Amino acid sequence: MSTWKTLMLQDSASPLMEQLSYFHDHTLMVLVIITVLVSQLMISLFMNKFSHRFLLEGQMIEIIWTILPTLTLIFIAIPSLRLIYILDEINNPMITIKTIGHQWYWSYEYSDFKNIEFDSYMMPMNDMNLFNFRLLDVDNRVVIPFESQIRMLVTAADVIHSWTIPSLGVKIDATPGRLNQITFSSNRTGLFFGQCSEICGANHSFMPIVIESISPNYFINWISKMNEI
């Protein structure tokens, strides 16, 4: 989760987020090179007076400064296109969870199991313990097994919301009348926090998301207990 000292991206908890982090670093490196080069050229223009009485045109330098930006864009575009296709790929999901956004809470349905559905509200201050996070914890967490492909079907009941977990690299709009689909997996256990990322009304800031990633054995036990309720 984000803290006060977090200056960059959150630590990745999924293969997709790792790829996004690599692409971020790759693009940032290209931008640093461009910034240094342009800064050096601008400083040299201020510090020196360039004049050449016979210089009317320079075809070679024009070719160079046309080709170099093209190559730079290619270096950015190819990894970006590759990543877009990876993010949209669906690989035999083991579990399907339906998520419905409301003003201002989330509803979840485990479609592969009978009668497992619940609402997830932000935990009030009066009910919090010392280990809870203010404005981020919920009364009912989304429980998933780690190292398993999860398919999330996302929609909304009233206005547009956005279901977002930064550490998993997941961000997808919840649109009324439309069913959006995304897949992800967690490569470690833990709690992963997120919030609605689409302005959806007065209490937009108060509909957090918490995913609890646990081992498959514990997940089976949790499913059994939920079926008994």
Phi, psi and chi 1 to 4 in degrees:
 res  aa     phi    psi   chi1   chi2   chi3   chi4
   1 MET       -  162.9   61.5  177.4  -69.2      -
   2 SER   -76.1  143.1  -81.6      -      -      -
   3 THR  -128.0  178.3   60.4      -      -      -
   4 TRP   -62.9  -30.0  -71.7  104.9      -      -
   5 LYS   -92.2    4.3   62.8 -179.5 -179.8  179.5
   6 THR   -75.6  108.0  -57.3      -      -      -
   7 LEU   -98.7  -27.0  -62.2  178.6      -      -
   8 MET  -113.4 -156.2  -58.8  -67.0  -73.6      -
   9 LEU   -71.6  157.9  -58.7  173.8      -      -
  10 GLN   -68.7  158.6  -65.0 -176.6   25.1      -
  11 ASP   -62.0  134.1  -67.5  -21.6      -      -
  12 SER   -73.3  145.0   64.8      -      -      -
  13 ALA  -125.5   13.3      -      -      -      -
  14 SER  -150.5  156.5   71.5      -      -      -
  15 PRO   -59.7  -35.1  -22.9   32.5      -      -
  16 LEU   -63.8  -42.7  -63.9  179.4      -      -
  17 MET   -68.2  -32.4 -171.8   57.5 -166.4      -
  18 GLU   -62.3  -43.8  -72.5 -179.0    6.3      -
  19 GLN   -64.5  -39.5  -67.6  -65.9  -39.6      -
  20 LEU   -63.9  -38.5  -73.1  169.4      -      -
  21 SER   -65.9  -41.9  -61.3      -      -      -
  22 TYR   -61.8  -43.1  -66.8  150.6      -      -
  23 PHE   -66.2  -38.0  176.5   68.4      -      -
  24 HIS   -60.0  -46.9  170.9  -91.7      -      -
  25 ASP   -64.6  -40.3  -63.5  -19.8      -      -
  26 HIS   -61.9  -47.6  167.1   77.3      -      -
  27 THR   -66.5  -38.2  -51.6      -      -      -
  28 LEU   -64.0  -36.3 -153.5   60.4      -      -
  29 MET   -65.6  -41.4 -167.4   64.1 -130.6      -
  30 VAL   -62.7  -41.5  173.7      -      -      -
  31 LEU   -66.0  -37.2  -69.1  177.0      -      -
  32 VAL   -63.3  -43.1  167.2      -      -      -
  33 ILE   -62.7  -44.0  -65.7  171.7      -      -
  34 ILE   -63.6  -43.0  -66.4  173.0      -      -
  35 THR   -63.0  -43.9  -56.3      -      -      -
  36 VAL   -64.0  -43.3  170.2      -      -      -
  37 LEU   -64.2  -48.6  177.1   61.8      -      -
  38 VAL   -64.9  -39.3  173.1      -      -      -
  39 SER   -62.8  -41.7  -59.0      -      -      -
  40 GLN   -63.8  -40.3 -168.6  -90.4  -23.5      -
  41 LEU   -66.0  -41.9  -69.4  174.0      -      -
  42 MET   -66.7  -40.1  -68.5 -176.7   66.4      -
  43 ILE   -63.6  -41.7  -68.7  172.0      -      -
  44 SER   -65.4  -31.6   64.5      -      -      -
  45 LEU   -67.6  -38.6  -76.1  173.9      -      -
  46 PHE   -70.4  -35.2  -75.9  117.7      -      -
  47 MET   -87.2  -21.8  -63.0  -62.4 -178.0      -
  48 ASN  -124.8  155.1  -59.3  -73.7      -      -
  49 LYS  -111.5  109.5 -178.3  179.4  179.2 -178.5
  50 PHE   -95.8  123.8  -63.4  105.2      -      -
  51 SER  -147.0  139.2   60.0      -      -      -
  52 HIS  -148.1  115.2 -163.8  -66.4      -      -
  53 ARG   -69.6  -23.4   57.5 -174.9  -61.9 -164.0
  54 PHE  -101.8    3.6  -60.9  112.7      -      -
  55 LEU   -84.6  100.7 -176.7   60.9      -      -
  56 LEU  -106.3  -32.8  -62.0  177.6      -      -
  57 GLU  -155.8  156.0   62.3  178.8   18.7      -
  58 GLY  -140.6   90.0      -      -      -      -
  59 GLN   -64.9  -38.1  -69.4 -174.1   -6.6      -
  60 MET   -65.0  -45.8 -178.1   56.2   65.7      -
  61 ILE   -67.4  -32.3 -170.5   63.8      -      -
  62 GLU   -67.0  -37.6  -71.2  179.8    1.1      -
  63 ILE   -64.6  -42.7  -68.5  173.0      -      -
  64 ILE   -63.6  -48.1  -68.5  172.5      -      -
  65 TRP   -79.6    0.6   69.8   41.0      -      -
  66 THR   -92.9  -39.7  -57.7      -      -      -
  67 ILE   -74.7  -40.5  -68.1  176.7      -      -
  68 LEU   -59.1  -47.8  -80.0 -178.9      -      -
  69 PRO   -62.2  -33.4  -23.3   33.6      -      -
  70 THR   -64.0  -45.3  -55.2      -      -      -
  71 LEU   -63.5  -37.8  -65.9  176.1      -      -
  72 THR   -62.0  -44.9  -56.2      -      -      -
  73 LEU   -64.1  -35.8  -68.9  175.8      -      -
  74 ILE   -65.1  -41.0  -70.1  174.0      -      -
  75 PHE   -62.2  -28.6  -84.5  118.0      -      -
  76 ILE   -87.6  -37.6  -63.8  175.5      -      -
  77 ALA   -71.5  -40.0      -      -      -      -
  78 ILE   -63.6  -50.1  -69.2  177.0      -      -
  79 PRO   -63.2  -32.9  -19.2   30.9      -      -
  80 SER   -65.6  -45.7  175.7      -      -      -
  81 LEU   -64.5  -40.1  -68.8  172.1      -      -
  82 ARG   -59.7  -42.4  168.8 -177.5  166.5  -88.7
  83 LEU   -69.3  -35.4 -164.0   54.7      -      -
  84 ILE   -60.9  -43.9  -73.4  174.5      -      -
  85 TYR   -69.0  -35.0  -78.4  100.2      -      -
  86 ILE   -65.1  -41.0  -70.2  175.5      -      -
  87 LEU   -67.1  -29.5  -68.1  172.7      -      -
  88 ASP   -89.9   -4.1  -75.8  -19.7      -      -
  89 GLU   -77.7  136.4 -169.3  173.6   -5.4      -
  90 ILE  -110.2  119.5  -54.8  -65.5      -      -
  91 ASN  -115.8   86.0  -68.5  -39.4      -      -
  92 ASN    41.1   69.5  -61.9  -36.9      -      -
  93 PRO   -62.4  139.1   21.9  -31.4      -      -
  94 MET   -83.4  -31.0  -63.4 -178.1   63.1      -
  95 ILE  -136.6  139.8  -63.0  171.0      -      -
  96 THR  -116.1  127.9  -61.2      -      -      -
  97 ILE  -122.3  129.0  -56.2  173.4      -      -
  98 LYS   -98.1  129.5 -176.4  178.5  179.5 -177.4
  99 THR  -117.4  129.3  -56.6      -      -      -
 100 ILE  -122.3  123.3  -54.8  170.7      -      -
 101 GLY   -89.7  133.3      -      -      -      -
 102 HIS  -125.5  167.5  -56.9  -90.5      -      -
 103 GLN   -90.1  105.0  -72.1 -178.6  -48.9      -
 104 TRP  -133.9   79.0  -73.0  -87.8      -      -
 105 TYR  -159.8  172.2   64.0   96.8      -      -
 106 TRP  -116.5  146.1  -63.2   95.8      -      -
 107 SER  -117.0  141.6  -63.3      -      -      -
 108 TYR  -127.7  140.0  -60.9   98.7      -      -
 109 GLU  -131.8  124.9  -59.1  175.1    7.1      -
 110 TYR   -89.4   97.4  -75.2   72.9      -      -
 111 SER   -68.0  -21.9  -53.4      -      -      -
 112 ASP   -81.6   -8.9  -58.9  -48.9      -      -
 113 PHE  -126.1  158.1  -50.9   98.0      -      -
 114 LYS   -84.9  134.2  -69.9 -176.0  178.1  179.7
 115 ASN    56.9   36.2  -57.7  -36.2      -      -
 116 ILE  -112.5   96.3  -60.9 -176.9      -      -
 117 GLU  -150.8  144.8   54.1 -175.4   67.0      -
 118 PHE  -158.5  162.3   51.9   85.4      -      -
 119 ASP   -99.6  150.2  -62.8  -28.6      -      -
 120 SER  -125.6  108.4 -179.1      -      -      -
 121 TYR  -106.7  154.7  -70.8   86.7      -      -
 122 MET   -64.2  137.8 -173.8 -175.3   73.6      -
 123 MET   -73.4  126.8 -171.2  175.7  -69.1      -
 124 PRO   -66.5  156.4  -15.1   27.7      -      -
 125 MET   -59.9  -36.4  -72.0  -76.7  -67.0      -
 126 ASN   -67.6  -25.0  -61.7  -28.5      -      -
 127 ASP   -95.7    1.7  -61.9  -21.5      -      -
 128 MET   -81.0  149.0  -78.3 -169.4  172.1      -
 129 ASN  -102.1  177.5  -63.1  -50.6      -      -
 130 LEU   -65.9  -25.4  -66.9  175.7      -      -
 131 PHE   -90.5   -1.4   52.9   80.5      -      -
 132 ASN   -84.7  155.7  -67.9  126.2      -      -
 133 PHE  -105.8  127.3  -64.9  100.9      -      -
 134 ARG   -65.5  134.1 -170.2  176.8   73.0   90.2
 135 LEU    68.9    2.9  -58.7 -178.1      -      -
 136 LEU  -120.9  -26.6  -75.9  177.9      -      -
 137 ASP   -85.1  152.7 -105.1  -47.0      -      -
 138 VAL  -126.9  164.3  -64.7      -      -      -
 139 ASP   -77.9  -30.3   53.0   -0.4      -      -
 140 ASN  -129.2  114.7  -67.6  -50.0      -      -
 141 ARG   -87.3  155.8  -61.9  166.4  176.3  166.9
 142 VAL   -83.1  119.4 -178.3      -      -      -
 143 VAL  -102.5  128.3 -179.5      -      -      -
 144 ILE  -135.3  152.6   61.3  169.7      -      -
 145 PRO   -82.0  140.6   27.3  -30.8      -      -
 146 PHE   -78.0  158.0   76.5   98.4      -      -
 147 GLU    56.8   38.6  -67.0 -175.8  -12.8      -
 148 SER  -133.7  142.0  -57.9      -      -      -
 149 GLN   -74.8  123.7  -76.8  -67.7  -34.2      -
 150 ILE  -113.7  129.3  -49.6  -63.7      -      -
 151 ARG  -103.7  127.5  177.8  172.4   60.0  178.5
 152 MET  -112.8  121.9 -169.8   70.8   70.8      -
 153 LEU  -101.6  120.0  -56.3  176.3      -      -
 154 VAL  -119.9  131.1 -176.0      -      -      -
 155 THR  -148.0 -178.6 -173.8      -      -      -
 156 ALA  -138.1  156.7      -      -      -      -
 157 ALA  -101.2  -16.2      -      -      -      -
 158 ASP  -136.0  -70.1   34.2   48.3      -      -
 159 VAL  -121.7  178.7  -61.8      -      -      -
 160 ILE   -75.9  127.3  -62.4  176.7      -      -
 161 HIS  -118.3  179.1  -58.0  -84.0      -      -
 162 SER  -144.8  118.7 -175.6      -      -      -
 163 TRP   -89.6  115.5 -161.8   85.0      -      -
 164 THR  -135.8  128.3  -53.9      -      -      -
 165 ILE  -128.4   99.5  -58.5  -71.0      -      -
 166 PRO   -59.6  -40.3  -23.7   34.0      -      -
 167 SER   -70.5  -17.4   57.3      -      -      -
 168 LEU   -98.1   -4.7  -66.0  177.1      -      -
 169 GLY    69.7   34.1      -      -      -      -
 170 VAL  -115.7  128.0  175.3      -      -      -
 171 LYS  -155.0  116.0 -173.6  177.2 -170.1  -62.5
 172 ILE  -146.3  138.6 -176.0  167.9      -      -
 173 ASP   -75.0  142.1  -78.4  -12.1      -      -
 174 ALA  -105.6  105.5      -      -      -      -
 175 THR  -111.2  131.4  -50.9      -      -      -
 176 PRO   -60.2  133.9  -20.6   30.9      -      -
 177 GLY    78.9    5.5      -      -      -      -
 178 ARG  -135.4  139.3 -179.9 -175.7  176.2   91.2
 179 LEU  -109.5  106.1 -156.2   61.5      -      -
 180 ASN   -93.2  151.1  -68.2  -33.4      -      -
 181 GLN  -128.4  138.3  176.6  178.8 -100.5      -
 182 ILE  -147.8  151.9 -163.9  167.3      -      -
 183 THR  -126.2  146.7 -178.0      -      -      -
 184 PHE  -157.8  168.6   62.1   90.6      -      -
 185 SER  -147.7  149.9   66.2      -      -      -
 186 SER  -104.6  131.3  169.4      -      -      -
 187 ASN   -97.6   10.9   53.6   17.6      -      -
 188 ARG  -157.8  161.1   58.3 -173.3  169.6   91.9
 189 THR   -81.0  161.7   59.0      -      -      -
 190 GLY   146.0 -177.8      -      -      -      -
 191 LEU  -106.8  130.7  -65.9  177.2      -      -
 192 PHE  -123.5  125.2  -50.6  117.7      -      -
 193 PHE  -105.9  147.4  -63.7   87.8      -      -
 194 GLY  -153.7  176.8      -      -      -      -
 195 GLN  -144.5  163.1  -70.4  176.5  -59.7      -
 196 CYS   -63.3  130.4  176.9      -      -      -
 197 SER  -111.4   21.9  -60.8      -      -      -
 198 GLU  -131.0  125.6 -171.7   76.2   45.3      -
 199 ILE   -60.8  117.0  -63.0  176.9      -      -
 200 CYS  -128.2   17.9   55.1      -      -      -
 201 GLY   131.6 -167.7      -      -      -      -
 202 ALA   -61.5  -40.0      -      -      -      -
 203 ASN  -103.3   32.2  -68.5  -28.7      -      -
 204 HIS   -56.5  -35.3  156.0   69.0      -      -
 205 SER   -76.5   -2.8  -58.0      -      -      -
 206 PHE  -121.4   38.8  -51.1  111.0      -      -
 207 MET  -133.1   72.2   46.7 -175.5  -55.4      -
 208 PRO   -73.8  170.2   27.5  -33.0      -      -
 209 ILE  -129.7  133.6  -55.3  158.9      -      -
 210 VAL  -131.3  125.4 -179.3      -      -      -
 211 ILE  -109.0  130.3  -76.8 -172.1      -      -
 212 GLU  -108.7  112.3 -176.3  175.4   -5.2      -
 213 SER   -96.0  121.2  177.3      -      -      -
 214 ILE  -130.9  173.6   58.4  178.2      -      -
 215 SER   -71.1  153.9   70.9      -      -      -
 216 PRO   -57.0  -35.7  -26.1   34.0      -      -
 217 ASN   -64.0  -44.7  -69.6  -27.1      -      -
 218 TYR   -66.0  -33.2  -76.6  111.8      -      -
 219 PHE   -65.5  -40.2  178.4   76.6      -      -
 220 ILE   -62.8  -40.7  -66.3  172.0      -      -
 221 ASN   -63.7  -39.3  -66.2  -25.8      -      -
 222 TRP   -64.9  -41.2  178.8   81.5      -      -
 223 ILE   -61.3  -42.5  -70.3  -66.9      -      -
 224 SER   -62.2  -41.9  -58.1      -      -      -
 225 LYS   -67.2  -38.0  -68.4  179.4  179.5  176.9
 226 MET   -67.2  -33.7  -68.7  -65.1  -69.5      -
 227 ASN   -68.9  -26.3  -77.0  -37.3      -      -
 228 GLU   -77.6  -21.6  -66.5  172.5   -0.7      -
 229 ILE   -71.3      -  -61.9  177.0      -      -
